[in-house]
Amino acid sequence: MTVQPLDELTDAQRDLVERARTIAQNDLRPRAAEWDRRQEFPEDSFQILRRAGFTGLTVPVEYGGQGLGVFEACLVLEELAAGCMASAMSIQMQVNGPPRVISRLGTEAHKKKYLTEVADGSTRFSIAMTEPQAGSDGTALATTLSEDGDGFRLNGTKCHITGAASAHAFLVFCRAAETTGPDGIGAVLVHAGVEGLGPIETEEKMGGRGVAEGIMHFENAPVRADQVLMKPVKGSKEGAAFLVRQFNPERCGNAAMSVGVARAALEDAIAYVKQREQFGRSILEFQCIQWKIADMATELDSARLLLWRAARTDIDGFPGMKETLMAKLFANEMAVRVCNEAIQLLGHKGYLTRYPMERYFRDARGLGIGGGTTEILRNMISGEVTGVRISQRRR
Ligand SMILES: Cc1cc2nc3c(=O)[nH]c(=O)nc-3n(C[C@H](O)[C@H](O)[C@H](O)COP(=O)(O)OP(=O)(O)OC[C@H]3O[C@@H](n4cnc5c(N)ncnc54)[C@H](O)[C@@H]3O)c2cc1C
C-alpha cells in the first residue's frame, strides 16, 4: 500500500521512484533502527545508493551524473526517508547541497574534480554556515578569510554541521576581514583533514541520529586561491544574496524527507489500525480513528503537492523562493503532526522503541530547525507575499 499520486509522473520518473523505493524498503529500512541506536553513519546505505547512481542524480551528465533536477531529487528523497532517514540524509547533501553551488559558481576545474567525485561517490560534502553566534541570523557569521601570499587563511568556528565527521570536503561560508552583516560574504571549498582544522566534535541528538552534526574549528587553515568559490569582497553583498538562494534545493530536499517520514508513519499506522481490535471490533471502525487517518492523509498530500509545485519551479537547480519556503514550512510541521498522531494510533506500542513510530517522530522533529527554522520561514514568506521585508535587526 502506498499513498503517493504516481499517475502524474512520466515513465522515467515512475521508474526512478520504483528503483528508489525498492532499495529503501529492501536494503535501507531493515537497518534504520540500527543506525539510529548506534548513532553511526550509514556507510553501507551510502555505498548501496552510490552503486545505484543516486549520488550523481543531479550532477550534470558531462561530469558523470544523471543531470536530473530538484523535482527528481525530491521524488528520490521521499522514498529514501520513508525507508531510513539517516540514509536519506547521507544523500541529501550530495544531490541538493554544495555540488549545486559548484555547478553554478565553480570553474571548469572545480566541476571536473568535485562533480565527478560526487557522482562516483568518492567525495561527500557538508555545508558549513552556522556559527555559535550566527544561527537564524546567518549573516552574523564571523569566520574570516584573509589573504596570505598567493592564498588565504581561514579562521573561525562552525557548528551544527550535518555529516561533518563523515564528509570529505566542505563548502564553508566566510567573510572578508573588517566586514559585518551581509557585506563581504563568500564561500570556499575545504578538505577534511586540512592543516588548521581541529578534530571535529559531534554531539548526541534526538533524531536523524545516524548522521551527526559536527563542530569545526579553523585556525589559520590554508586555503589555496583555486579553492575559493566566491571570494568575499568588502563592499559587496552578492555573496549574502546567493547564500539565501542556495539553500532552496536543500530546503526542497528537507521537505521531501518530511513527506517521506510522515508517509512511513501513516502507512504503518493504517496497517496497524486495520488489524488492532478493541471492544470486539477493529479500531478502524471507530469514526474518531477514521477521521485521524483522513486528516493525516490530507495533510500529507497537501505537503507533497506544495513540494511538487516548488520543485517544478526549479531553474538551473534553484527553485523559486516563495514556493520553496511554503513547501518546507508546511511539510516540516505536517510531519511532526502526522508522526505524533501515528504514535497515538498505536497506543503504547507507538511509544516503545521496539517499534519505529517514536523514531519517525524524532527524525521529523529536527527538519523544522535545519535549513531555516519555521519561524524564519514565516518571516520570509510574509516578505515574499506582501513585498514588505522587515529587517529583524535591532535598529
Ligand atoms: C538537524 C539539523 C541539521 C543542521 N544542519 C546544518 C548544516 O548542515 N549546516 C549548517 O550550517 N547548519 C546546520 N544546522 C543549523 C541550523 O541552520 C540552525 O540550527 C538554524 O539556522 C537555527 O539556528 P539556531 O539553532 O542557532 O537557533 P536560533 O537562531 O538561536 O533561534 C532560536 C529560536 O529563535 C527563533 N528566532 C530567531 N530569530 C528569529 C526571528 N527573527 N523571528 C522569529 N523567530 C526567531 C528561531 O526560529 C528559534 O525558534 C542544522 C540544524 C539542525 C537542527
The ligand as a Tripos MOL2 file, in Angstrom:
@<TRIPOS>MOLECULE
LIG
   53    58     1     0     0
SMALL
NO_CHARGES

@<TRIPOS>ATOM
      1 C1         19.0680   18.6660   12.0360 C.3       1 LIG1
      2 C2         19.8480   19.9340   11.7710 C.ar      1 LIG1
      3 C3         20.7940   19.9520   10.7750 C.ar      1 LIG1
      4 C4         21.5350   21.1110   10.5190 C.ar      1 LIG1
      5 N1         22.4800   21.0830    9.5510 N.ar      1 LIG1
      6 C5         23.2320   22.1820    9.3010 C.ar      1 LIG1
      7 C6         24.2640   22.1600    8.3220 C.ar      1 LIG1
      8 O1         24.4830   21.1230    7.6790 O.2       1 LIG1
      9 N2         25.0000   23.2730    8.1130 N.ar      1 LIG1
     10 C7         24.7810   24.4150    8.8110 C.ar      1 LIG1
     11 O2         25.4610   25.3920    8.5600 O.2       1 LIG1
     12 N3         23.8270   24.4780    9.7900 N.ar      1 LIG1
     13 C8         23.0530   23.3980   10.0460 C.ar      1 LIG1
     14 N4         22.0820   23.4100   11.0280 N.ar      1 LIG1
     15 C9         21.9240   24.5950   11.8420 C.3       1 LIG1
     16 C10        20.6650   25.3620   11.5420 C.3       1 LIG1
     17 O3         20.7790   26.0480   10.3240 O.3       1 LIG1
     18 C11        20.3700   26.2940   12.7350 C.3       1 LIG1
     19 O4         20.1140   25.4730   13.8620 O.3       1 LIG1
     20 C12        19.1970   27.2100   12.4690 C.3       1 LIG1
     21 O5         19.5020   28.1640   11.4840 O.3       1 LIG1
     22 C13        18.7460   27.9350   13.7360 C.3       1 LIG1
     23 O6         19.8190   28.4990   14.3880 O.3       1 LIG1
     24 P1         19.9940   28.2680   15.9660 P.3       1 LIG1
     25 O7         19.9030   26.8000   16.2150 O.co2     1 LIG1
     26 O8         21.2150   28.9750   16.3880 O.co2     1 LIG1
     27 O9         18.7090   28.9020   16.6250 O.3       1 LIG1
     28 P2         18.4730   30.4880   16.8940 P.3       1 LIG1
     29 O10        18.7340   31.2510   15.6570 O.co2     1 LIG1
     30 O11        19.1850   30.8790   18.1260 O.co2     1 LIG1
     31 O12        16.9090   30.5040   17.1500 O.3       1 LIG1
     32 C14        16.3160   30.0950   18.3870 C.3       1 LIG1
     33 C15        14.8010   30.3110   18.2560 C.3       1 LIG1
     34 O13        14.5230   31.6980   17.9870 O.3       1 LIG1
     35 C16        13.7790   31.8240   16.7900 C.3       1 LIG1
     36 N5         14.1630   33.0660   16.1100 N.ar      1 LIG1
     37 C17        15.4080   33.5590   15.9020 C.ar      1 LIG1
     38 N6         15.3480   34.7000   15.2140 N.ar      1 LIG1
     39 C18        14.0450   34.9340   14.9640 C.ar      1 LIG1
     40 C19        13.3210   35.9500   14.2680 C.ar      1 LIG1
     41 N7         13.9420   36.9770   13.6630 N.pl3     1 LIG1
     42 N8         11.9660   35.8430   14.1910 N.ar      1 LIG1
     43 C20        11.3130   34.7860   14.7710 C.ar      1 LIG1
     44 N9         11.9390   33.8070   15.4460 N.ar      1 LIG1
     45 C21        13.2760   33.8870   15.5360 C.ar      1 LIG1
     46 C22        14.1340   30.6020   15.9640 C.3       1 LIG1
     47 O14        13.1560   30.3120   14.9910 O.3       1 LIG1
     48 C23        14.2220   29.5330   17.0450 C.3       1 LIG1
     49 O15        12.9390   29.0640   17.3660 O.3       1 LIG1
     50 C24        21.3090   22.2710   11.2900 C.ar      1 LIG1
     51 C25        20.3460   22.2430   12.2910 C.ar      1 LIG1
     52 C26        19.6160   21.0970   12.5390 C.ar      1 LIG1
     53 C27        18.5680   21.0810   13.6210 C.3       1 LIG1
@<TRIPOS>BOND
     1     1     2 1
     2     2     3 ar
     3     2    52 ar
     4     3     4 ar
     5     4     5 ar
     6     4    50 ar
     7     5     6 ar
     8     6     7 ar
     9     6    13 1
    10     7     8 2
    11     7     9 ar
    12     9    10 ar
    13    10    11 2
    14    10    12 ar
    15    12    13 ar
    16    13    14 ar
    17    14    15 1
    18    14    50 ar
    19    15    16 1
    20    16    17 1
    21    16    18 1
    22    18    19 1
    23    18    20 1
    24    20    21 1
    25    20    22 1
    26    22    23 1
    27    23    24 1
    28    24    25 2
    29    24    26 1
    30    24    27 1
    31    27    28 1
    32    28    29 2
    33    28    30 1
    34    28    31 1
    35    31    32 1
    36    32    33 1
    37    33    34 1
    38    33    48 1
    39    34    35 1
    40    35    36 1
    41    35    46 1
    42    36    37 ar
    43    36    45 ar
    44    37    38 ar
    45    38    39 ar
    46    39    40 ar
    47    39    45 ar
    48    40    41 1
    49    40    42 ar
    50    42    43 ar
    51    43    44 ar
    52    44    45 ar
    53    46    47 1
    54    46    48 1
    55    48    49 1
    56    50    51 ar
    57    51    52 ar
    58    52    53 1
@<TRIPOS>SUBSTRUCTURE
     1 LIG1         1 GROUP 0 **** ****
